[in-house]
Amino acid sequence: MNNKIYLMAALIAFASVGALLIQPTVASAQSSMIDNILNSALPSSNTNDNNQPSQENGSSSSSSAVPLSTSLSCGQVIKQSVKLTANLDCKTDGIIVGADGITIDLNGFTLSGPGEKSSKVGIMFADNDGVTVQGPGTIKSFQAGALFSGGEDNKISRVTFTENEIAVFETGSKNVAIEDNLMFGNSIGVAAHSSSGSKLTTNLFKSNDLAGVTLVNSANNELSMNTIQGSVNGIFLDGQSTKNNVNSNNVLQNRGVDLNNGNGLPTNINDNVFGDNNCNTSVPDGLCLGR
């Protein structure tokens, strides 16, 4: 599959939530995809939490992936396992996944883009299966740090996401594992639209302005043992998101609501399950441990 096809898949992914800014090569003054996903769900916020944790320093991992040449162009389609050997500073999209079952090892380095309003993507998955992105390493300054458009059984772990509009964006994907990542200073940590079977486990979300995690029209996902602080909504599930399991998370010190099920929709309506979550505020009431 060539580069143009992958870019078109990404455009379709954004359009599916009414969220496409415009084609990746052109700047846009239109509303961001975040406004379209969350405008009806989140109160306006004039306060920013600037207490951001330090980024990870790079360290070599023991992956057997083939080293990535530092002469690789940003936006190139990757069809074999790769390991970064230097920082990659992109004015376009970063890495485009072009094969199933490969590993992208950031190897302690940083993949950076032209800014969160640029419509560019750090790592783009277009209907790929069984792909792993692993850290340590950092993805920063993209509209979406990682975009999963379709595909199954992909994984991203031990990566720092910062200064992106959305750190990880799923649309139409299945069984994505998002584990042990650090997400801070983004507008949204993880946003999922029409996605199922994802497992978000032991991630740290800090000072992501609008939301730590938001699910839109998504079912059978699991959020467990995550820490989410410093957002307007900690975890938000819209009214069309059903049969999700939100358990054993620390969702505290958010500026609006820690746990939000459809802006107060009773859980028996959409069959979402909330259990053993350490939080202070929820809509509807009663979703927090001991409250």
C-alpha positions as CSV (number, residue, x, y, z in Angstrom):
1,M,0.0,0.0,0.0
2,N,1.5,3.3,-1.0
3,N,1.9,6.5,0.9
4,K,-1.1,8.2,-0.7
5,I,-3.4,5.4,0.3
6,Y,-2.2,5.6,3.9
7,L,-2.7,9.3,4.0
8,M,-6.2,8.9,2.6
9,A,-7.0,6.4,5.2
10,A,-6.0,8.9,7.9
11,L,-8.2,11.5,6.3
12,I,-11.2,9.2,6.3
13,A,-10.5,8.4,10.0
14,F,-10.6,12.1,10.9
15,A,-13.7,12.7,8.8
16,S,-15.6,9.9,10.5
17,V,-15.9,12.0,13.7
18,G,-16.5,15.2,11.8
19,A,-13.0,16.1,12.8
20,L,-10.9,16.4,9.7
21,L,-9.1,19.8,9.7
22,I,-8.3,19.5,6.0
23,Q,-5.9,17.5,3.9
24,P,-2.5,17.0,5.6
25,T,-0.5,19.3,3.3
26,V,-2.6,22.4,4.0
27,A,-3.0,24.5,7.2
28,S,-6.5,25.0,8.5
29,A,-8.5,27.6,10.4
30,Q,-11.5,25.3,11.0
31,S,-12.5,24.0,14.4
32,S,-10.3,21.2,15.7
33,M,-11.3,17.6,15.9
34,I,-11.3,18.0,19.7
35,D,-14.1,20.6,19.5
36,N,-16.1,18.2,17.4
37,I,-15.6,15.2,19.7
38,L,-16.0,17.1,23.0
39,N,-17.7,20.4,22.5
40,S,-21.1,19.1,23.8
41,A,-19.5,17.2,26.6
42,L,-17.0,19.5,28.3
43,P,-17.4,22.8,30.0
44,S,-15.2,25.6,28.9
45,S,-12.0,26.0,30.9
46,N,-9.9,29.1,31.4
47,T,-7.4,27.4,33.7
48,N,-4.3,25.5,32.6
49,D,-2.2,23.3,34.8
50,N,1.4,24.0,34.0
51,N,3.0,21.6,36.4
52,Q,4.3,19.1,33.9
53,P,6.5,16.2,34.7
54,S,9.9,15.8,33.2
55,Q,10.3,13.9,30.0
56,E,12.1,10.6,29.9
57,N,15.7,10.5,28.9
58,G,16.5,8.1,26.1
59,S,18.0,4.8,26.8
60,S,18.7,1.9,24.5
61,S,16.3,-1.0,24.5
62,S,17.1,-4.6,23.6
63,S,14.8,-4.9,20.6
64,S,16.0,-7.0,17.7
65,A,14.4,-4.5,15.3
66,V,16.4,-3.3,12.3
67,P,18.0,0.1,13.0
68,L,16.3,3.0,11.3
69,S,18.6,5.1,9.1
70,T,18.8,8.7,10.2
71,S,18.5,9.7,6.5
72,L,14.9,8.4,6.5
73,S,12.5,11.0,5.3
74,C,9.6,12.1,7.5
75,G,6.4,10.6,6.1
76,Q,8.0,7.6,4.7
77,V,6.1,4.3,4.8
78,I,7.8,1.7,7.1
79,K,7.4,-1.9,6.1
80,Q,9.9,-3.6,8.5
81,S,10.7,-3.3,12.2
82,V,12.8,-0.3,12.9
83,K,14.8,1.2,15.8
84,L,15.5,5.0,15.9
85,T,19.1,5.9,16.2
86,A,18.5,9.7,16.4
87,N,15.8,12.2,17.0
88,L,13.4,12.7,14.1
89,D,12.2,16.3,13.6
90,C,9.3,16.5,11.1
91,K,7.5,19.3,9.3
92,T,5.2,16.7,7.8
93,D,3.7,13.4,9.2
94,G,6.2,11.3,11.0
95,I,6.2,7.5,10.5
96,I,3.6,5.8,8.4
97,V,3.1,2.1,9.2
98,G,3.0,0.0,6.0
99,A,3.0,-3.6,7.2
100,D,1.5,-5.9,9.8
101,G,3.4,-7.4,12.7
102,I,6.3,-5.0,12.9
103,T,7.8,-3.1,15.8
104,I,8.8,0.5,16.0
105,D,11.3,1.0,18.8
106,L,11.8,4.7,19.7
107,N,15.0,3.6,21.5
108,G,15.0,6.7,23.8
109,F,14.7,9.3,21.1
110,T,12.1,11.9,20.2
111,L,9.8,12.1,17.2
112,S,8.6,15.7,16.9
113,G,6.3,17.5,14.6
114,P,5.4,21.1,13.5
115,G,2.8,21.7,16.2
116,E,-0.6,20.5,17.5
117,K,-2.5,22.7,15.1
118,S,-0.7,21.4,12.1
119,S,-2.9,18.4,11.1
120,K,0.1,16.2,11.1
121,V,0.4,12.7,12.7
122,G,3.4,11.3,14.6
123,I,2.8,7.6,13.9
124,M,0.0,6.6,11.5
125,F,-1.7,3.2,11.4
126,A,-4.1,2.5,8.5
127,D,-5.8,-0.8,9.0
128,N,-2.6,-2.4,10.2
129,D,-2.6,-5.4,12.6
130,G,-0.2,-6.7,15.2
131,V,2.1,-3.6,15.2
132,T,4.0,-2.5,18.4
133,V,5.3,0.9,19.2
134,Q,7.6,0.8,22.2
135,G,9.6,3.2,24.2
136,P,11.3,4.7,26.0
137,G,10.9,7.7,23.7
138,T,8.8,10.8,23.1
139,I,6.2,11.8,20.5
140,K,5.4,15.5,20.6
141,S,3.9,18.4,18.7
142,F,1.6,16.6,16.3
143,Q,-2.2,16.9,15.9
144,A,-2.3,13.2,16.8
145,G,0.7,11.6,18.4
146,A,-0.5,8.2,17.2
147,L,-3.5,7.6,15.0
148,F,-5.1,4.1,14.8
149,S,-7.4,4.1,11.8
150,G,-8.9,0.6,11.7
151,G,-6.7,-2.4,12.4
152,E,-6.6,-4.9,15.2
153,D,-4.3,-6.1,18.0
154,N,-1.9,-3.1,18.0
155,K,0.1,-2.0,21.0
156,I,1.8,1.1,22.2
157,S,3.8,1.1,25.5
158,R,6.3,3.1,27.5
159,V,6.0,6.2,25.3
160,T,5.9,9.8,26.5
161,F,3.3,12.0,24.6
162,T,3.4,15.7,25.1
163,E,2.2,18.9,23.3
164,N,-0.1,17.1,21.0
165,E,-3.7,17.9,20.3
166,I,-4.6,14.3,21.0
167,A,-1.9,12.0,22.2
168,V,-3.5,8.7,21.0
169,F,-6.5,8.8,18.7
170,E,-8.4,5.6,17.7
171,T,-11.1,5.4,15.1
172,G,-12.7,2.2,13.9
173,S,-9.9,0.1,15.6
174,K,-10.1,-3.1,17.7
175,N,-8.1,-4.5,20.6
176,V,-5.5,-1.7,20.9
177,A,-3.3,-2.1,24.0
178,I,-2.2,1.2,25.5
179,E,0.1,0.4,28.4
180,D,2.6,2.2,30.7
181,N,2.6,5.5,28.8
182,L,3.1,9.0,30.1
183,M,0.7,11.6,28.6
184,F,1.0,15.2,29.7
185,G,0.4,18.7,28.3
186,N,-1.8,17.5,25.5
187,S,-5.4,18.6,24.9
188,I,-6.6,15.0,25.2
189,G,-4.7,12.0,26.3
190,V,-6.6,9.2,24.5
191,A,-9.7,9.7,22.3
192,A,-11.5,6.7,20.8
193,H,-14.3,6.9,18.3
194,S,-16.2,3.8,17.1
195,S,-13.5,1.5,18.6
196,S,-13.8,-1.6,20.7
197,G,-11.8,-4.0,22.8
198,S,-9.1,-1.5,23.7
199,K,-7.2,-1.9,27.0
200,L,-5.8,1.2,28.7
201,T,-3.7,0.0,31.6
202,T,-1.3,1.7,34.0
203,N,-0.9,4.9,32.1
204,L,-0.2,8.3,33.7
205,F,-2.2,11.2,32.4
206,K,-1.2,14.6,33.7
207,S,-2.4,18.1,32.8
208,N,-4.1,17.2,29.5
209,D,-6.3,20.2,29.2
210,L,-9.7,18.9,28.1
211,A,-9.7,15.2,29.1
212,G,-7.6,12.4,30.1
213,V,-9.6,9.7,28.2
214,T,-12.8,10.2,26.1
215,L,-14.8,7.5,24.4
216,V,-17.3,8.3,21.7
217,N,-19.6,5.6,20.3
218,S,-17.2,2.9,21.6
219,A,-17.9,-0.4,23.3
220,N,-16.3,-3.1,25.3
221,N,-13.2,-1.2,26.2
222,E,-11.4,-1.5,29.5
223,L,-9.7,1.3,31.5
224,S,-7.9,0.0,34.6
225,M,-5.2,1.2,37.0
226,N,-4.6,4.5,35.3
227,T,-3.8,7.8,37.0
228,I,-5.5,10.8,35.6
229,Q,-5.1,14.4,36.9
230,G,-5.4,18.0,35.8
231,S,-8.0,17.8,33.1
232,V,-11.5,19.3,32.8
233,N,-13.0,15.7,32.5
234,G,-10.8,12.9,33.8
235,I,-12.7,10.1,32.0
236,F,-15.6,10.9,29.7
237,L,-17.9,8.3,28.0
238,D,-20.6,9.7,25.7
239,G,-24.2,8.3,25.7
240,Q,-23.5,6.0,22.8
241,S,-20.5,4.3,24.4
242,T,-21.7,1.0,25.9
243,K,-20.5,-2.0,27.9
244,N,-17.2,-0.4,28.8
245,N,-15.4,-1.3,32.1
246,V,-13.8,1.5,34.1
247,N,-12.2,0.0,37.2
248,S,-9.4,0.6,39.8
249,N,-8.3,4.0,38.4
250,N,-7.0,7.0,40.3
251,V,-8.9,10.0,38.8
252,L,-8.3,12.9,41.1
253,Q,-7.7,16.7,41.1
254,N,-9.4,17.3,37.8
255,R,-11.0,20.8,37.3
256,G,-14.4,19.7,36.2
257,V,-15.6,16.1,36.7
258,D,-13.4,13.0,37.5
259,L,-15.8,10.4,36.0
260,N,-18.4,11.4,33.4
261,N,-20.9,8.9,32.1
262,G,-22.8,10.6,29.3
263,N,-23.2,13.8,31.2
264,G,-25.1,12.1,33.9
265,L,-26.7,9.1,32.1
266,P,-27.5,6.3,34.5
267,T,-25.1,3.4,33.9
268,N,-27.9,0.9,33.5
269,I,-28.9,2.7,30.3
270,N,-25.6,2.2,28.5
271,D,-24.3,-0.8,30.5
272,N,-21.0,0.8,31.4
273,V,-19.4,-0.6,34.6
274,F,-17.5,1.6,37.1
275,G,-15.9,-0.1,40.0
276,D,-13.3,0.7,42.7
277,N,-12.3,4.1,41.1
278,N,-10.6,6.5,43.5
279,C,-12.1,9.8,42.6
280,N,-14.0,12.8,44.2
281,T,-16.6,13.8,41.6
282,S,-18.8,11.9,39.1
283,V,-21.9,12.4,37.0
284,P,-24.1,10.7,37.8
285,D,-23.2,10.6,41.5
286,G,-22.0,7.4,43.0
287,L,-19.3,6.2,40.6
288,C,-16.4,7.0,42.9
289,L,-15.1,4.5,45.5
290,G,-16.9,5.2,48.9
291,R,-19.0,8.0,47.5
